[in-house]
Amino acid sequence: MHFSDSSVEPTRGTPGFDHLYKMRLIFNSILRNCQTKFKPTKNLSVYEGIIGFRGRLSFRQCMPAKPTKYGIKVWMAADSSDGYVLNFDVYLGKEVDACWLIYGLGYDVVTKLIRPYMNRNHHVFFDIFFTSTKLLEHLEANDTYTCGTVRCNCKDLLPCAKDKLRVEEKLVRQKGHEVFTKWRDKQDVSVMATNLSPLADDLEVNQGDREVQKPVVINSHNSSMGDVDRTNQLRECYSLSHSSYKWYRYTSWFLIDVSICNAFVLFNYHRLNQGMGKVRELKFRTGLARQLIGDIQLVCLPHNHQSAVRSRLVYLRRGMQGNILLIKLREGKGNVFSVRGWVQKLPKVAHRKCF
């Protein structure tokens, strides 16, 4: 499986060298479609994803604190309301001649992902890795408002940010249009924001058998960043990825998964606008697979019932032409076959059409 002509690929150290040369054409094509097929809502989220890969690769990352500890890191921007992926980029590691590290990696990542949506009054949410005062000032100057968790020892913060708080105690300070909020529940939570007023009333939330006054800025950040998990869940539940030694195959499966998940979000978005209910992801993927198969038919030949584990020939026909695919089947609670990860039970009658 190839996506570009490797015979003309520029070598390392020469002009035009690209780490993603093997994937660049399909990568840019899918990214362009993701950006143009959906108009985002007010709230956007920026976060990091991971493509699991343990092979040898110059820009492979090791993150011991993550569930997937080794792989290719991907920066992603998504719509907070439905999990639609709007923009993404692969992290290629520390560059020697990188001039964008003046304000840090988080500053560069957020500005690059959000650049197509600046000057539109969007609210952008991100976690502690990206937040800095320089980033908040830059985005506000471009009519983009932000909210993100922050470390209390971050520079440019007021000295009171390091103060100890009692349970349910809140600290709010403002500098220009930037509002710093620190609140203690089970532990301290600090947030920097430019999208909410410091005078906003707290929310009453239930925690066990008691009601707690929770700052609205922290509740807004948690709800918007919580929807990011939905994006990862849609991508991981029925992922196409399987074992390979080639890193670009893992990246291609990631791109296909993102495309399917975005199509699934758009499909339900259209159904809701038509007054219909949502469908489950498995049903959507099954219907998508049937549409891609089209008029191709799978016809099973007679087989030997005495073998517990046997092989069967399956003809894929389109008109008078056909190719033979050899697959393994097993007996037990029904005959099962697998074609590219799509599993379906077959009747125990020989010479029956599968679809």
VOBA-1610 file (N, C-alpha, C; in pm, whole numbers, padded with zeros to 5 digits, always signed):
BEGIN
Met+00085-00119+00000Met+00000+00000+00000Met+00088+00124+00000His+00076+00204-00105His+00157+00325-00118His+00066+00443-00153Phe+00107+00563-00109Phe+00032+00685-00135Phe+00112+00787-00215Ser+00239+00758-00242Ser+00323+00850-00318Ser+00434+00770-00385Asp+00504+00833-00478Asp+00612+00769-00551Asp+00740+00782-00469Ser+00780+00673-00404Ser+00897+00677-00316Ser+01028+00689-00393Ser+01026+00666-00524Ser+01150+00675-00602Ser+01199+00818-00617Val+01111+00915-00602Val+01151+01057-00616Val+01143+01129-00480Glu+01140+01054-00371Glu+01132+01117-00239Glu+01264+01185-00205Pro+01263+01313-00163Pro+01387+01381-00126Pro+01451+01314-00005Thr+01580+01303-00005Thr+01651+01241+00106Thr+01669+01341+00220Arg+01699+01288+00337Arg+01716+01373+00455Arg+01833+01471+00434Gly+01809+01596+00468Gly+01911+01699+00453Gly+01908+01772+00322Thr+01823+01730+00229Thr+01813+01797+00099Thr+01690+01888+00098Pro+01688+01990+00010Pro+01570+02077+00002Pro+01445+01997-00037Gly+01334+02029+00028Gly+01209+01961+00000Gly+01187+01835+00082Phe+01281+01802+00174Phe+01264+01682+00256Phe+01144+01699+00348Asp+01061+01595+00357Asp+00940+01598+00438Asp+00927+01464+00510His+00914+01470+00644His+00897+01346+00721His+00770+01272+00680Leu+00669+01347+00638Leu+00540+01287+00602Leu+00524+01275+00451Tyr+00634+01265+00380Tyr+00624+01258+00233Tyr+00538+01141+00188Lys+00550+01027+00253Lys+00474+00908+00212Lys+00324+00928+00228Met+00284+01023+00316Met+00142+01043+00346Met+00092+01181+00306Arg+00179+01267+00255Arg+00143+01408+00242Arg+00022+01432+00153Leu+00010+01363+00041Leu-00101+01387-00051Leu-00235+01354+00012Ile-00247+01233+00067Ile-00375+01194+00127Ile-00398+01270+00257Phe-00290+01304+00328Phe-00302+01382+00452Phe-00364+01518+00424Asn-00312+01590+00325Asn-00364+01723+00292Asn-00505+01715+00234Ser-00534+01609+00159Ser-00667+01596+00099Ser-00774+01577+00207Ile-00750+01488+00302Ile-00848+01463+00409Ile-00858+01585+00500Leu-00745+01649+00530Leu-00748+01767+00615Leu-00829+01879+00550Arg-00815+01898+00420Arg-00891+02002+00350Arg-01041+01973+00355Asn-01079+01847+00340Asn-01221+01812+00348Asn-01276+01832+00489Cys-01198+01799+00590Cys-01244+01818+00727Cys-01270+01965+00758Gln-01190+02054+00701Gln-01203+02196+00729Gln-01316+02262+00651Thr-01357+02204+00539Thr-01453+02271+00452Thr-01594+02211+00457Lys-01612+02095+00516Lys-01742+02028+00511Lys-01831+02057+00630Phe-01782+02135+00726Phe-01862+02160+00847Phe-01830+02298+00901Lys-01932+02373+00937Lys-01913+02503+00999Lys-01921+02486+01151Pro-01813+02512+01224Pro-01812+02482+01369Pro-01902+02575+01447Thr-01938+02530+01567Thr-02016+02610+01660Thr-01924+02704+01738Lys-01974+02761+01845Lys-01897+02863+01917Lys-01774+02804+01986Asn-01789+02688+02052Asn-01682+02635+02137Asn-01596+02535+02060Leu-01464+02553+02068Leu-01366+02463+02007Leu-01273+02410+02116Ser-01215+02295+02092Ser-01123+02234+02188Ser-00995+02192+02116Val-00882+02214+02182Val-00751+02172+02131Val-00694+02071+02228Tyr-00645+01959+02177Tyr-00593+01853+02262Tyr-00494+01770+02182Glu-00434+01673+02245Glu-00338+01587+02180Glu-00392+01445+02173Gly-00366+01378+02060Gly-00401+01239+02042Gly-00276+01157+02018Ile-00292+01027+02012Ile-00178+00939+01993Ile-00217+00826+01899Ile-00131+00798+01802Ile-00146+00683+01713Ile-00048+00577+01762Gly-00098+00470+01819Gly-00011+00369+01877Gly+00083+00307+01775Phe+00213+00309+01805Phe+00313+00251+01715Phe+00441+00229+01796Arg+00495+00107+01791Arg+00615+00072+01867Arg+00737+00047+01779Gly+00726+00068+01651Gly+00839+00046+01562Gly+00942+00157+01569Arg+01043+00148+01486Arg+01149+00247+01482Arg+01105+00365+01396Leu+01113+00485+01454Leu+01069+00606+01385Leu+01132+00726+01454Ser+01180+00821+01376Ser+01252+00935+01434Ser+01162+01023+01519Phe+01035+01035+01485Phe+00945+01123+01561Phe+00844+01044+01645Arg+00876+00920+01679Arg+00792+00845+01773Arg+00810+00903+01913Gln+00701+00911+01988Gln+00701+00971+02120Gln+00677+00865+02227Cys+00734+00887+02344Cys+00712+00802+02461Cys+00643+00884+02569Met+00523+00843+02608Met+00445+00913+02710Met+00401+00813+02815Pro+00479+00792+02920Pro+00449+00688+03019Pro+00317+00708+03092Ala+00269+00833+03102Ala+00146+00859+03176Ala+00020+00831+03095Lys+00033+00806+02966Lys-00081+00785+02879Lys-00115+00636+02868Pro-00241+00602+02839Pro-00276+00460+02817Pro-00197+00399+02702Thr-00182+00474+02592Thr-00097+00432+02481Thr+00037+00502+02497Lys+00139+00427+02540Lys+00263+00488+02586Lys+00359+00521+02472Tyr+00350+00452+02360Tyr+00441+00474+02249Tyr+00360+00497+02122Gly+00401+00595+02044Gly+00332+00618+01919Gly+00362+00753+01859Ile+00280+00789+01763Ile+00292+00915+01690Ile+00194+01014+01749Lys+00245+01127+01796Lys+00160+01228+01860Lys+00094+01314+01754Val-00036+01340+01772Val-00114+01420+01678Val-00184+01531+01755Trp-00163+01655+01713Trp-00237+01768+01770Trp-00370+01780+01695Met-00480+01799+01770Met-00612+01799+01709Met-00695+01915+01764Ala-00779+01971+01678Ala-00878+02072+01716Ala-01015+02020+01675Ala-01111+02022+01767Ala-01243+01965+01742Ala-01351+02059+01790Asp-01471+02039+01736Asp-01589+02111+01783Asp-01632+02051+01917Ser-01647+02136+02018Ser-01676+02086+02152Ser-01816+02029+02166Ser-01908+02064+02078Ser-02046+02020+02094Ser-02070+01878+02044Asp-02000+01835+01938Asp-02028+01704+01880Asp-01903+01621+01851Gly-01784+01675+01874Gly-01662+01598+01854Gly-01611+01595+01711Tyr-01663+01677+01623Tyr-01615+01681+01484Tyr-01472+01734+01481Val-01382+01661+01418Val-01241+01701+01409Val-01226+01804+01297Leu-01182+01924+01333Leu-01170+02035+01239Leu-01030+02049+01180Asn-00930+02020+01259Asn-00792+02039+01215Asn-00702+01943+01293Phe-00594+01900+01233Phe-00499+01812+01301Phe-00363+01826+01235Asp-00260+01789+01310Asp-00123+01798+01261Asp-00039+01698+01339Val+00059+01638+01272Val+00147+01540+01334Val+00267+01611+01395Tyr+00301+01574+01518Tyr+00418+01630+01584Tyr+00541+01554+01538Leu+00634+01623+01475Leu+00753+01562+01415Leu+00876+01572+01503Gly+00858+01612+01627Gly+00971+01622+01718Gly+01034+01760+01719Lys+01134+01775+01801Lys+01201+01904+01816Lys+01283+01935+01692Glu+01256+02048+01630Glu+01328+02091+01510Glu+01447+02179+01550Val+01560+02161+01481Val+01681+02235+01516Val+01667+02384+01487Asp+01608+02416+01371Asp+01598+02555+01329Asp+01458+02612+01354Ala+01391+02562+01457Ala+01254+02608+01483Ala+01257+02744+01551Cys+01198+02843+01487Cys+01192+02976+01546Cys+01065+02998+01625Trp+00970+02901+01616Trp+00843+02921+01684Trp+00848+02884+01831Leu+00965+02838+01882Leu+00975+02804+02023Leu+01001+02925+02111Ile+00986+03045+02058Ile+01006+03167+02137Ile+00908+03171+02252Tyr+00782+03137+02227Tyr+00680+03137+02330Tyr+00638+02996+02371Gly+00709+02895+02324Gly+00680+02759+02367Gly+00604+02680+02262Leu+00608+02548+02279Leu+00542+02458+02184Leu+00391+02473+02188Gly+00334+02486+02308Gly+00188+02499+02320Gly+00135+02620+02246Tyr+00208+02732+02253Tyr+00168+02854+02182Tyr+00160+02828+02032Asp+00263+02764+01978Asp+00267+02739+01834Asp+00158+02643+01789Val+00134+02537+01869Val+00034+02437+01830Val-00105+02498+01824Val-00144+02571+01927Val-00279+02628+01931Val-00299+02731+01821Thr-00203+02821+01802Thr-00218+02924+01699Thr-00225+02862+01559Lys-00150+02753+01537Lys-00152+02690+01405Lys-00286+02619+01379Leu-00340+02551+01480Leu-00464+02478+01461Leu-00585+02571+01454Ile-00580+02682+01526Ile-00697+02771+01534Ile-00690+02882+01430Arg-00579+02895+01360Arg-00564+03006+01264Arg-00679+03013+01163Pro-00730+02902+01106Pro-00843+02915+01011Pro-00972+02966+01075Tyr-00980+02968+01208Tyr-01105+03006+01276Tyr-01089+03130+01362Met-00980+03202+01344Met-00960+03327+01418Met-01050+03438+01362Asn-01065+03543+01444Asn-01145+03661+01409Asn-01291+03624+01382Arg-01341+03522+01450Arg-01481+03481+01435Arg-01549+03468+01571Asn-01486+03518+01677Asn-01541+03518+01813Asn-01565+03377+01868His-01480+03283+01830His-01489+03149+01887His-01433+03148+02029His-01479+03050+02108His-01424+03024+02241His-01344+02895+02233Val-01215+02903+02267Val-01123+02789+02254Val-01086+02740+02393Phe-01095+02608+02414Phe-01063+02545+02541Phe-00945+02450+02522Phe-00853+02449+02619Phe-00739+02358+02612Phe-00692+02329+02754Asp-00597+02237+02765Asp-00554+02193+02898Asp-00425+02263+02939Ile-00367+02214+03047Ile-00257+02282+03114Ile-00130+02288+03029Phe-00115+02199+02934Phe+00006+02196+02851Phe+00016+02319+02761Phe-00096+02372+02716Phe-00097+02479+02616Phe-00108+02619+02677Thr-00158+02633+02798Thr-00197+02763+02851Thr-00076+02849+02884Ser-00080+02973+02838Ser+00020+03075+02872Ser-00043+03211+02851Thr+00008+03312+02921Thr-00047+03447+02909Thr-00023+03503+02769Lys+00090+03471+02708Lys+00117+03518+02572Lys+00015+03463+02473Leu-00023+03337+02492Leu-00121+03277+02403Leu-00257+03343+02419Leu-00299+03366+02542Leu-00428+03431+02566Leu-00432+03571+02507Glu-00322+03646+02522Glu-00317+03781+02466Glu-00322+03779+02314His-00251+03686+02253His-00247+03679+02106His-00385+03643+02050Leu-00451+03545+02109Leu-00582+03504+02058Leu-00687+03612+02081Glu-00679+03680+02195Glu-00777+03788+02220Glu-00758+03902+02121Ala-00635+03930+02082Ala-00610+04035+01983Ala-00669+03998+01848Asn-00695+03869+01826Asn-00755+03822+01701Asn-00900+03779+01722Asp-00969+03841+01819Asp-01112+03817+01844Asp-01141+03668+01866Thr-01056+03603+01942Thr-01075+03463+01979Thr-01053+03452+02129Tyr-01150+03397+02200Tyr-01149+03397+02346Tyr-01121+03256+02397Thr-01053+03249+02510Thr-00994+03123+02551Thr-01025+03091+02696Cys-01002+02963+02730Cys-01015+02915+02867Cys-00929+02790+02881Gly-00839+02789+02978Gly-00753+02673+02995Gly-00699+02664+03136Thr-00676+02542+03182Thr-00613+02522+03311Thr-00467+02567+03305Val-00414+02605+03421Val-00280+02663+03425Val-00210+02618+03553Arg-00076+02610+03547Arg+00004+02582+03665Arg+00022+02710+03747Cys+00016+02696+03877Cys+00025+02813+03963Cys+00165+02874+03964Asn+00267+02797+03923Asn+00402+02852+03917Asn+00438+02905+03780Cys+00337+02919+03693Cys+00360+02974+03560Cys+00401+03121+03571Lys+00500+03162+03490Lys+00545+03301+03498Lys+00436+03395+03445Asp+00446+03519+03483Asp+00350+03625+03449Asp+00222+03616+03530Leu+00210+03518+03623Leu+00096+03514+03712Leu+00125+03596+03837Leu+00018+03642+03902Leu+00035+03717+04025Leu+00087+03628+04137Pro+00160+03682+04234Pro+00214+03600+04344Pro+00106+03529+04425Cys-00014+03586+04430Cys-00123+03524+04508Cys-00168+03392+04447Ala-00127+03359+04324Ala-00167+03233+04263Ala-00114+03113+04340Lys-00006+03133+04419Lys+00052+03023+04495Lys-00006+03011+04636Asp-00105+03093+04669Asp-00164+03089+04804Asp-00237+02958+04827Lys-00234+02911+04952Lys-00306+02791+04992Lys-00452+02825+05019Leu-00543+02740+04975Leu-00687+02762+04993Leu-00747+02651+05076Arg-00856+02686+05145Arg-00934+02586+05216Arg-01036+02523+05121Val-01099+02416+05164Val-01197+02347+05081Val-01312+02441+05046Glu-01350+02445+04918Glu-01457+02528+04862Glu-01424+02677+04866Glu-01300+02712+04893Glu-01259+02853+04888Glu-01217+02888+04746Lys-01245+03014+04708Lys-01220+03058+04570Lys-01136+03185+04571Leu-01045+03194+04473Leu-00962+03313+04455Leu-00977+03359+04311Val-01012+03487+04291Val-01031+03543+04157Val-00951+03672+04145Arg-00868+03680+04042Arg-00792+03801+04015Arg-00800+03831+03865Gln-00794+03961+03832Gln-00806+04003+03693Gln-00689+04093+03656Lys-00636+04070+03535Lys-00529+04154+03481Lys-00564+04183+03336Gly-00605+04305+03309Gly-00655+04338+03176Gly-00785+04262+03150His-00789+04182+03042His-00905+04100+03013His-00885+03954+03055Glu-00772+03925+03117Glu-00743+03789+03162Glu-00789+03772+03307Val-00863+03666+03330Val-00917+03637+03462Val-00856+03508+03514Phe-00792+03516+03629Phe-00735+03398+03694Phe-00830+03354+03805Thr-00868+03226+03804Thr-00958+03170+03904Thr-00894+03046+03963Lys-00889+03042+04095Lys-00837+02926+04166Lys-00942+02880+04266Trp-00971+02753+04264Trp-01077+02697+04350Trp-01030+02563+04401Arg-01063+02534+04526Arg-01022+02407+04586Arg-01144+02321+04616Asp-01145+02204+04559Asp-01244+02103+04594Asp-01171+01992+04668Lys-01133+01885+04599Lys-01046+01785+04659Lys-00900+01827+04646Gln-00873+01909+04544Gln-00741+01967+04524Gln-00758+02100+04453Asp-00650+02174+04440Asp-00657+02305+04377Asp-00674+02291+04226Val-00763+02375+04170Val-00784+02382+04026Val-00770+02529+03985Ser-00678+02557+03893Ser-00652+02694+03849Ser-00683+02707+03701Val-00750+02816+03665Val-00795+02838+03527Val-00766+02982+03488Met-00717+03000+03365Met-00703+03132+03304Met-00804+03142+03191Ala-00876+03255+03185Ala-00981+03268+03084Ala-00995+03413+03040Thr-01039+03429+02917Thr-01076+03561+02864Thr-01218+03560+02809Asn-01290+03449+02828Asn-01424+03438+02770Asn-01535+03451+02872Leu-01503+03472+03001Leu-01605+03483+03104Leu-01573+03599+03197Ser-01676+03656+03254Ser-01659+03769+03346Ser-01621+03718+03485Pro-01537+03792+03556Pro-01503+03751+03693Pro-01619+03766+03790Leu-01724+03838+03750Leu-01841+03859+03836Leu-01951+03756+03813Ala-01924+03655+03729Ala-02026+03553+03702Ala-02058+03475+03828Asp-02187+03445+03846Asp-02232+03373+03965Asp-02186+03227+03960Asp-02159+03173+04079Asp-02120+03033+04088Asp-02241+02942+04064Leu-02212+02818+04030Leu-02316+02718+04006Leu-02326+02624+04125Glu-02448+02579+04152Glu-02470+02481+04257Glu-02470+02341+04195Val-02376+02259+04235Val-02365+02123+04183Val-02372+02026+04299Asn-02426+01909+04271Asn-02439+01805+04374Asn-02316+01716+04371Gln-02255+01699+04486Gln-02144+01607+04503Gln-02175+01515+04621Gly-02226+01398+04586Gly-02266+01305+04691Gly-02391+01353+04761Asp-02382+01378+04890Asp-02498+01420+04969Asp-02495+01568+05003Arg-02414+01645+04930Arg-02406+01788+04960Arg-02398+01869+04831Glu-02435+01997+04844Glu-02429+02089+04732Glu-02306+02178+04745Val-02240+02199+04632Val-02115+02274+04631Val-02129+02392+04535Gln-02076+02507+04578Gln-02071+02624+04491Gln-01947+02614+04403Lys-01968+02593+04273Lys-01859+02569+04180Lys-01848+02688+04085Pro-01729+02744+04064Pro-01715+02856+03970Pro-01760+02817+03830Val-01829+02906+03763Val-01885+02877+03632Val-01774+02856+03528Val-01660+02922+03545Val-01551+02907+03448Val-01494+02766+03452Ile-01485+02707+03571Ile-01433+02570+03582Ile-01534+02471+03528Asn-01662+02495+03554Asn-01765+02406+03500Asn-01769+02414+03347Ser-01752+02533+03292Ser-01751+02549+03146Ser-01632+02477+03084His-01516+02487+03147His-01397+02420+03094His-01413+02268+03099Asn-01465+02216+03210Asn-01480+02071+03223Asn-01579+02015+03122Ser-01689+02086+03099Ser-01790+02036+03005Ser-01739+02041+02861Ser-01664+02143+02825Ser-01614+02155+02688Ser-01501+02057+02661Met-01409+02041+02755Met-01299+01947+02736Met-01345+01803+02753Gly-01455+01781+02825Gly-01506+01646+02840Gly-01557+01588+02710Asp-01603+01674+02619Asp-01651+01626+02490Asp-01537+01578+02400Val-01414+01614+02436Val-01300+01563+02360Val-01291+01412+02372Asp-01327+01358+02488Asp-01324+01213+02507Asp-01418+01144+02410Arg-01525+01212+02371Arg-01619+01153+02275Arg-01550+01134+02140Thr-01466+01230+02100Thr-01395+01216+01974Thr-01303+01094+01976Asn-01227+01079+02084Asn-01138+00964+02094Asn-01216+00833+02104Gln-01331+00837+02169Gln-01412+00716+02181Gln-01466+00673+02044Leu-01514+00767+01965Leu-01564+00734+01832Leu-01454+00673+01746Arg-01332+00723+01762Arg-01222+00677+01678Arg-01168+00542+01723Glu-01176+00512+01853Glu-01114+00391+01905Glu-01208+00271+01910Cys-01339+00295+01912Cys-01433+00183+01931Cys-01423+00081+01818Tyr-01420+00126+01694Tyr-01417+00036+01578Tyr-01300+00074+01487Ser-01184+00090+01547Ser-01067+00134+01471Ser-01027+00029+01367Leu-00979+00077+01252Leu-00933-00011+01145Leu-00789-00057+01165Ser-00720-00003+01263Ser-00578-00031+01280Ser-00553-00177+01314His-00446-00232+01257His-00399-00365+01293His-00247-00369+01276Ser-00186-00479+01314Ser-00042-00486+01326Ser+00028-00466+01192Ser+00136-00387+01194Ser+00218-00363+01076Ser+00352-00307+01119Tyr+00455-00321+01035Tyr+00586-00265+01061Tyr+00602-00127+00999Lys+00508-00082+00920Lys+00518+00045+00849Lys+00440+00152+00924Trp+00507+00261+00960Trp+00441+00366+01036Trp+00334+00437+00955Tyr+00356+00452+00823Tyr+00261+00528+00742Tyr+00129+00453+00727Arg+00129+00321+00747Arg+00002+00248+00745Arg-00082+00283+00867Tyr-00018+00296+00984Tyr-00091+00338+01103Tyr-00149+00479+01084Thr-00071+00566+01019Thr-00121+00701+00994Thr-00237+00699+00895Ser-00231+00613+00795Ser-00342+00604+00699Ser-00467+00552+00765Trp-00455+00454+00856Trp-00573+00403+00927Trp-00632+00511+01018Phe-00543+00593+01078Phe-00591+00705+01158Phe-00671+00803+01073Leu-00623+00835+00953Leu-00694+00927+00865Leu-00830+00870+00823Ile-00834+00741+00795Ile-00962+00679+00758Ile-01059+00681+00876Asp-01008+00652+00997Asp-01094+00655+01116Asp-01150+00796+01139Val-01066+00898+01124Val-01112+01036+01142Val-01218+01069+01037Ser-01197+01025+00914Ser-01295+01052+00808Ser-01429+00986+00839Ile-01426+00862+00884Ile-01551+00791+00915Ile-01622+00856+01032Cys-01546+00894+01136Cys-01607+00956+01253Cys-01668+01092+01219Asn-01600+01170+01137Asn-01656+01298+01095Asn-01781+01278+01010Ala-01779+01177+00922Ala-01898+01148+00842Ala-02014+01105+00932Phe-01984+01028+01036Phe-02086+00985+01131Phe-02149+01105+01203Val-02064+01201+01244Val-02115+01322+01310Val-02204+01402+01214Leu-02161+01418+01090Leu-02240+01492+00992Leu-02371+01421+00960Phe-02368+01288+00957Phe-02488+01211+00929Phe-02593+01234+01037Asn-02554+01226+01163Asn-02649+01251+01273Asn-02690+01397+01278Tyr-02600+01487+01245Tyr-02634+01630+01240Tyr-02744+01655+01137His-02733+01591+01022His-02835+01605+00918His-02967+01542+00963Arg-02962+01427+01028Arg-03084+01361+01074Arg-03158+01447+01178Leu-03084+01509+01268Leu-03148+01594+01368Leu-03213+01716+01304Asn-03150+01771+01201Asn-03209+01885+01131Asn-03336+01845+01055Gln-03347+01716+01019Gln-03466+01667+00950Gln-03571+01615+01046Gly-03550+01630+01177Gly-03647+01585+01275Gly-03640+01436+01305Met-03531+01370+01268Met-03515+01227+01294Met-03416+01206+01407Gly-03415+01085+01462Gly-03326+01053+01572Gly-03188+01013+01525Lys-03094+01007+01619Lys-02958+00967+01588Lys-02951+00816+01567Val-02847+00772+01498Val-02819+00629+01481Val-02689+00597+01553Arg-02671+00471+01587Arg-02549+00428+01653Arg-02435+00416+01553Glu-02314+00427+01607Glu-02198+00425+01519Glu-02184+00292+01447Leu-02214+00180+01515Leu-02200+00050+01450Leu-02296+00037+01332Lys-02418+00084+01349Lys-02515+00079+01239Lys-02469+00166+01123Phe-02413+00283+01154Phe-02364+00370+01048Phe-02248+00306+00973Arg-02153+00247+01045Arg-02039+00183+00979Arg-02083+00063+00896Thr-02182-00012+00944Thr-02232-00126+00866Thr-02295-00079+00736Gly-02378+00026+00745Gly-02438+00081+00624Gly-02334+00137+00529Leu-02231+00201+00584Leu-02123+00255+00501Leu-02049+00142+00429Ala-02024+00032+00500Ala-01955-00081+00438Ala-02038-00140+00325Arg-02169-00152+00345Arg-02256-00206+00240Arg-02257-00115+00118Gln-02256+00015+00138Gln-02252+00108+00025Gln-02121+00098-00050Leu-02009+00081+00022Leu-01880+00070-00044Leu-01868-00062-00120Ile-01928-00168-00067Ile-01926-00296-00138Ile-02006-00288-00267Gly-02120-00217-00263Gly-02201-00198-00382Gly-02263-00329-00429Asp-02247-00359-00558Asp-02310-00478-00615Asp-02218-00599-00614Ile-02105-00591-00542Ile-02019-00708-00528Ile-02089-00810-00438Gln-02086-00938-00476Gln-02151-01045-00401Gln-02047-01144-00352Leu-02068-01192-00230Leu-01983-01297-00174Leu-02061-01428-00178Val-02011-01528-00250Val-02077-01657-00263Val-01989-01764-00200Cys-02042-01838-00103Cys-01965-01938-00031Cys-01982-02074-00098Leu-01872-02146-00117Leu-01875-02277-00177Leu-01900-02383-00071Pro-01944-02504-00108Pro-01963-02611-00009Pro-01833-02642+00063His-01845-02689+00187His-01729-02712+00269His-01743-02844+00343Asn-01638-02887+00407Asn-01636-03012+00481Asn-01673-02984+00627His-01784-03043+00674His-01831-03018+00810His-01751-03095+00914Gln-01666-03191+00875Gln-01596-03273+00973Gln-01475-03201+01033Ser-01428-03098+00968Ser-01311-03026+01019Ser-01353-02916+01115Ala-01291-02912+01233Ala-01325-02809+01331Ala-01276-02672+01286Val-01158-02666+01230Val-01105-02542+01174Val-01074-02568+01028Arg-01136-02496+00936Arg-01126-02528+00795Arg-01105-02399+00714Ser-01072-02415+00590Ser-01058-02303+00496Ser-01167-02315+00392Arg-01212-02201+00344Arg-01319-02197+00246Arg-01286-02093+00140Leu-01322-02123+00018Leu-01301-02028-00091Leu-01423-01939-00104Val-01400-01813-00116Val-01508-01715-00132Val-01482-01639-00261Tyr-01580-01637-00348Tyr-01569-01565-00475Tyr-01626-01425-00460Leu-01551-01325-00500Leu-01602-01188-00506Leu-01632-01160-00651Arg-01758-01150-00684Arg-01800-01138-00822Arg-01854-00999-00854Arg-01823-00952-00967Arg-01885-00832-01022Arg-01909-00863-01170Gly-02032-00895-01204Gly-02064-00937-01340Gly-02005-01075-01368Met-01924-01086-01473Met-01863-01213-01511Met-01720-01226-01459Gln-01666-01121-01396Gln-01529-01127-01349Gln-01527-01159-01200Gly-01424-01226-01154Gly-01418-01259-01013Gly-01277-01286-00967Asn-01253-01260-00839Asn-01126-01292-00776Asn-01154-01387-00660Ile-01056-01472-00626Ile-01074-01571-00521Ile-01000-01524-00396Leu-01069-01528-00284Leu-01012-01489-00156Leu-01018-01608-00061Leu-00906-01653-00006Leu-00901-01767+00084Leu-00902-01716+00227Ile-01001-01756+00305Ile-01013-01714+00443Ile-01035-01835+00531Lys-01010-01821+00661Lys-01030-01928+00757Lys-01159-01905+00835Leu-01231-02014+00856Leu-01354-02008+00932Leu-01348-02109+01045Arg-01433-02094+01143Arg-01437-02188+01255Arg-01581-02229+01282Glu-01596-02346+01340Glu-01727-02394+01379Glu-01749-02364+01526Gly-01874-02366+01567Gly-01908-02337+01705Gly-02050-02287+01711Lys-02067-02166+01760Lys-02199-02106+01771Lys-02243-02042+01641Gly-02207-02099+01531Gly-02241-02041+01401Gly-02116-02019+01319Asn-02131-02024+01190Asn-02019-02002+01101Asn-01987-01853+01093Val-01861-01819+01107Val-01820-01679+01110Val-01713-01657+01004Phe-01725-01549+00929Phe-01621-01512+00835Phe-01585-01366+00860Ser-01469-01326+00814Ser-01421-01190+00835Ser-01363-01138+00705Val-01410-01021+00661Val-01359-00953+00543Val-01322-00811+00584Arg-01189-00781+00594Arg-01138-00648+00631Arg-01198-00600+00762Gly-01213-00691+00857Gly-01260-00651+00988Gly-01411-00648+01004Trp-01487-00675+00897Trp-01633-00674+00908Trp-01678-00818+00931Val-01738-00849+01045Val-01772-00985+01084Val-01923-01002+01077Gln-01967-01113+01020Gln-02109-01142+01010Gln-02131-01292+01014Lys-02239-01336+01079Lys-02273-01477+01087Lys-02338-01523+00957Leu-02305-01646+00917Leu-02358-01703+00795Leu-02456-01815+00828Pro-02556-01838+00743Pro-02642-01955+00762Pro-02564-02082+00735Lys-02606-02193+00794Lys-02536-02320+00779Lys-02578-02395+00654Val-02633-02324+00559Val-02672-02384+00432Val-02565-02349+00329Ala-02510-02453+00265Ala-02401-02429+00169Ala-02456-02362+00044His-02366-02292-00025His-02398-02226-00152His-02505-02120-00135Arg-02502-02049-00022Arg-02596-01942+00006Arg-02524-01808-00006Lys-02588-01707-00061Lys-02528-01576-00072Lys-02514-01516+00067Cys-02400-01456+00091Cys-02375-01395+00222Cys-02444-01260+00235Phe-02459-01189+00124Phe-02521-01056+00126Phe-02632-01053+00024
//
